[in-house]
């Protein structure tokens, strides 16, 4: 109760980029129709970065998949490729989707509603309309002094969490930039992209472990027949999972930059977002 009372002071925040005649709709209202505000145009150089980020993401994800397929082929030839395709498709199609509500419960987040934080919902509703999302994300509050914000779910069922540290340290303009960044993640399906990369990385790690295990149990046979230890094969098994991890990290950074550009497109305010990110980074170094 104490933390909720502290949060109530943010109800009176006035977000400068929200038109005065904008009316908050229910969290699950349609994001199309009257009140739709056209997106600001990005400068040419930002559109160029937007396209480059998209190409980089495609290349990184494709490279991770190629490494996974190559590792399967190195271990067992054509059969190894089936080892890659079958588990990969099964994980993508049949892995249960974790609901945003469950994720928020794991973070001990408390749901906020329009009557609790009307101006936060007014801003998120405004951004969701500009991003053409079919639903308005549910807002959650985390009673932690660590500055953080994140989005979960997909375009149809999504949520955004803000910590007490974020709400206390950032001004309305900066909070607007942070919310726009998270809405851009949802708009770009970044959560699905990163889940896909995680599946690819896990399969790659599994194949590497299988290959090393098979090699280990066959080392006595190699010695009995005077065969040398296949160091190149060992190097491939060890190196490819690490390359996959590095590519996943690079993909994550690329999607973050992509969300930054999306936030600027939604708000037209690069300085507000930059100021917020600067405060978050400086706090993280303390």
C-alpha positions in Angstrom: 0.0 0.0 0.0 2.9 2.4 0.8 4.4 1.9 -2.6 1.1 2.4 -4.4 0.6 5.7 -2.5 4.1 6.8 -3.6 3.1 6.0 -7.2 -0.1 8.1 -7.1 1.9 11.3 -7.4 2.6 10.3 -11.0 -1.1 10.5 -11.8 -0.8 14.3 -12.1 2.1 14.2 -14.5 1.4 16.1 -17.7 2.9 14.5 -20.9 3.6 17.3 -23.3 3.3 15.3 -26.6 -0.3 14.2 -25.8 -2.9 16.3 -27.5 -5.3 17.9 -25.1 -8.3 16.6 -27.0 -7.1 13.0 -26.8 -9.5 10.8 -24.8 -8.3 7.5 -23.1 -10.1 4.4 -24.3 -10.3 1.1 -22.5 -7.1 -0.9 -22.4 -8.4 -3.4 -25.0 -10.0 -1.1 -27.3 -9.2 -1.1 -31.0 -6.3 1.0 -32.0 -7.8 2.1 -35.3 -10.5 4.6 -36.2 -11.1 8.2 -35.1 -8.4 9.9 -33.2 -5.6 8.2 -35.2 -2.6 10.5 -35.3 -0.3 10.2 -38.3 3.3 9.2 -37.5 6.1 11.8 -37.8 8.4 11.4 -40.7 12.0 10.3 -39.8 14.9 12.1 -41.4 16.5 10.3 -44.3 19.6 9.2 -42.3 17.3 7.7 -39.6 15.3 5.8 -42.2 18.6 4.5 -43.6 19.6 3.2 -40.1 16.1 1.8 -39.8 16.5 -0.3 -43.0 20.1 -1.3 -42.1 19.0 -2.5 -38.6 16.3 -4.6 -40.2 18.8 -6.2 -42.7 21.3 -6.8 -39.9 18.7 -8.6 -37.8 17.7 -10.8 -40.8 21.4 -11.6 -41.5 22.2 -12.4 -37.8 19.2 -14.6 -37.3 19.9 -16.3 -40.6 23.5 -16.8 -39.7 22.5 -18.4 -36.3 20.3 -20.8 -38.2 23.1 -21.6 -40.7 25.5 -22.3 -37.9 23.0 -24.6 -36.2 22.4 -26.5 -39.5 26.1 -26.8 -40.2 26.7 -28.2 -36.8 24.0 -30.8 -37.3 25.5 -31.7 -40.7 29.0 -32.0 -39.2 27.8 -34.4 -36.5 25.5 -36.7 -38.5 25.3 -35.5 -42.1 21.7 -35.4 -43.6 20.4 -37.1 -40.4 21.9 -34.2 -38.4 19.9 -31.7 -40.4 16.7 -33.6 -39.4 17.8 -33.3 -35.8 17.9 -29.6 -36.3 14.6 -29.2 -38.2 12.3 -31.4 -36.2 13.1 -30.1 -32.7 13.2 -26.5 -34.0 9.8 -26.7 -35.5 8.4 -28.5 -32.5 9.7 -25.8 -30.1 8.4 -23.0 -32.3 4.9 -24.5 -32.9 4.1 -26.4 -29.7 6.0 -24.5 -26.9 3.2 -23.0 -24.7 3.1 -19.2 -24.9 3.8 -17.6 -21.5 1.2 -15.0 -20.7 2.3 -11.5 -19.8 0.3 -11.8 -16.6 2.4 -14.8 -15.5 5.7 -13.0 -16.4 4.6 -10.0 -14.3 3.7 -12.2 -11.4 7.2 -13.7 -11.5 8.6 -10.1 -11.2 6.1 -9.3 -8.4 4.6 -6.6 -10.5 1.3 -4.9 -9.6 -1.2 -4.1 -12.4 -2.2 -0.5 -12.8 -5.5 0.5 -14.3 -6.6 3.8 -16.0 -8.2 5.0 -12.8 -4.9 4.4 -10.9 -2.6 6.1 -13.5 -4.7 8.0 -16.0 -1.9 9.9 -17.6 0.3 6.9 -18.0 -2.6 5.1 -19.8 -3.3 8.2 -21.8 0.3 8.2 -23.1 0.4 4.4 -23.7 -2.9 4.6 -25.5 -1.6 7.5 -27.7 1.5 5.5 -28.6 -0.4 2.3 -29.2 -2.6 4.1 -31.7 0.4 5.6 -33.5 2.0 2.2 -33.6 -1.2 0.7 -34.9 -1.3 -2.0 -32.2 -4.6 -3.9 -32.0 -4.6 -3.6 -28.2 -3.3 -1.1 -25.6 -0.6 -2.7 -23.4 -1.5 -3.2 -19.8 0.8 -1.2 -17.4 2.4 -2.8 -14.4 4.3 -1.3 -11.5 7.3 -2.9 -9.8 8.2 -1.6 -6.3 12.0 -1.6 -6.9 14.4 1.3 -6.9 16.3 -0.2 -9.8 15.7 1.8 -13.0 14.1 -0.6 -15.5 11.3 -1.0 -17.9 10.4 -3.9 -20.2 7.7 -5.2 -22.4 6.3 -8.8 -22.6 3.8 -10.6 -24.8 2.8 -9.9 -28.5 0.8 -7.4 -30.4 -2.5 -9.0 -29.4 -1.7 -9.6 -25.7 1.1 -7.4 -24.2 2.1 -5.5 -21.1 4.7 -2.9 -20.1 6.3 -2.8 -16.6 7.9 0.3 -15.0 9.8 0.3 -11.7 9.4 2.8 -8.9 13.0 3.8 -9.6 12.1 4.7 -13.2 9.0 6.7 -12.3 10.9 8.5 -9.5 14.1 9.4 -11.4 12.6 10.3 -14.9 10.6 13.4 -15.8 7.4 13.1 -17.9 9.2 13.7 -21.2 11.7 11.0 -20.4 9.0 8.5 -19.3 7.3 9.2 -22.6 10.5 8.1 -24.4 10.8 5.0 -22.4 7.2 4.0 -23.0 7.6 4.7 -26.7 10.7 2.4 -26.7 8.8 -0.5 -25.2 5.8 0.1 -27.5 8.2 0.0 -30.5 9.5 -3.4 -29.2 5.9 -4.7 -29.3 5.3 -3.1 -32.7 8.4 -4.7 -34.2 7.6 -8.2 -32.8 11.1 -8.1 -31.1 9.9 -10.4 -28.3 9.1 -13.1 -30.9 12.4 -12.5 -32.7 14.4 -12.9 -29.6 12.5 -16.0 -28.6 13.3 -17.5 -32.0 17.0 -16.7 -31.6 16.9 -18.3 -28.1 15.4 -21.5 -29.6 18.1 -21.6 -32.2 20.9 -21.0 -29.7 19.6 -23.7 -27.4 19.4 -26.3 -30.2 23.0 -25.3 -31.2 24.2 -25.8 -27.7 22.4 -29.2 -27.5 24.0 -30.4 -30.7 27.4 -29.3 -29.6 27.0 -31.2 -26.3 25.8 -34.3 -28.2 28.8 -34.1 -30.6 31.3 -33.8 -27.7 29.7 -36.7 -25.9 29.9 -38.9 -28.9 33.5 -38.0 -29.5 34.3 -38.7 -25.8 32.9 -42.2 -25.9 34.7 -42.9 -29.1 38.2 -41.7 -28.1 39.3 -45.3 -26.9 38.4 -46.7 -30.4 40.4 -43.9 -32.0 43.4 -44.8 -29.9 43.0 -48.6 -30.6 43.1 -48.0 -34.3 45.9 -45.4 -34.1 43.7 -42.6 -35.4 44.7 -39.1 -34.3 42.3 -37.0 -32.2 40.2 -34.8 -34.6 41.1 -31.4 -33.1 39.4 -29.6 -35.9 36.1 -31.4 -35.2 36.5 -30.6 -31.5 37.3 -26.9 -32.3 34.1 -26.7 -34.4 32.0 -28.2 -31.6 33.4 -25.8 -29.1 33.4 -22.6 -31.2 30.0 -22.7 -32.9 27.9 -22.4 -29.7 30.0 -19.4 -28.7 29.6 -17.8 -32.1 25.9 -18.3 -31.8 25.8 -16.6 -28.4 27.8 -13.6 -29.8 25.3 -13.4 -32.7 22.4 -13.5 -30.3 23.9 -10.7 -28.3 24.5 -8.7 -31.5 20.9 -9.3 -32.5 19.7 -8.1 -29.2 21.6 -4.8 -29.5 20.3 -4.4 -33.1 16.7 -4.8 -31.9 17.4 -2.2 -29.1 18.6 0.3 -31.7 15.6 -0.5 -33.9 13.3 0.2 -30.9 15.1 3.5 -30.3 14.4 4.6 -33.8 10.8 3.4 -33.5 10.4 5.5 -30.3 11.7 8.6 -32.1 9.2 7.9 -34.9 6.3 7.6 -32.5 7.1 10.7 -30.4 9.3 12.9 -32.7 11.4 13.5 -29.6 14.9 12.0 -29.7 16.2 14.2 -26.9 13.7 12.9 -24.4 14.6 9.3 -25.1 18.3 10.0 -25.1 18.1 11.8 -21.7 16.2 8.8 -20.2 18.7 6.3 -21.6 21.6 8.4 -20.2 20.1 8.5 -16.7 19.5 4.7 -16.8 23.0 4.0 -17.9 24.6 6.3 -15.4 22.5 4.7 -12.6 23.5 1.2 -13.7 27.2 2.1 -13.4 26.8 3.1 -9.7 
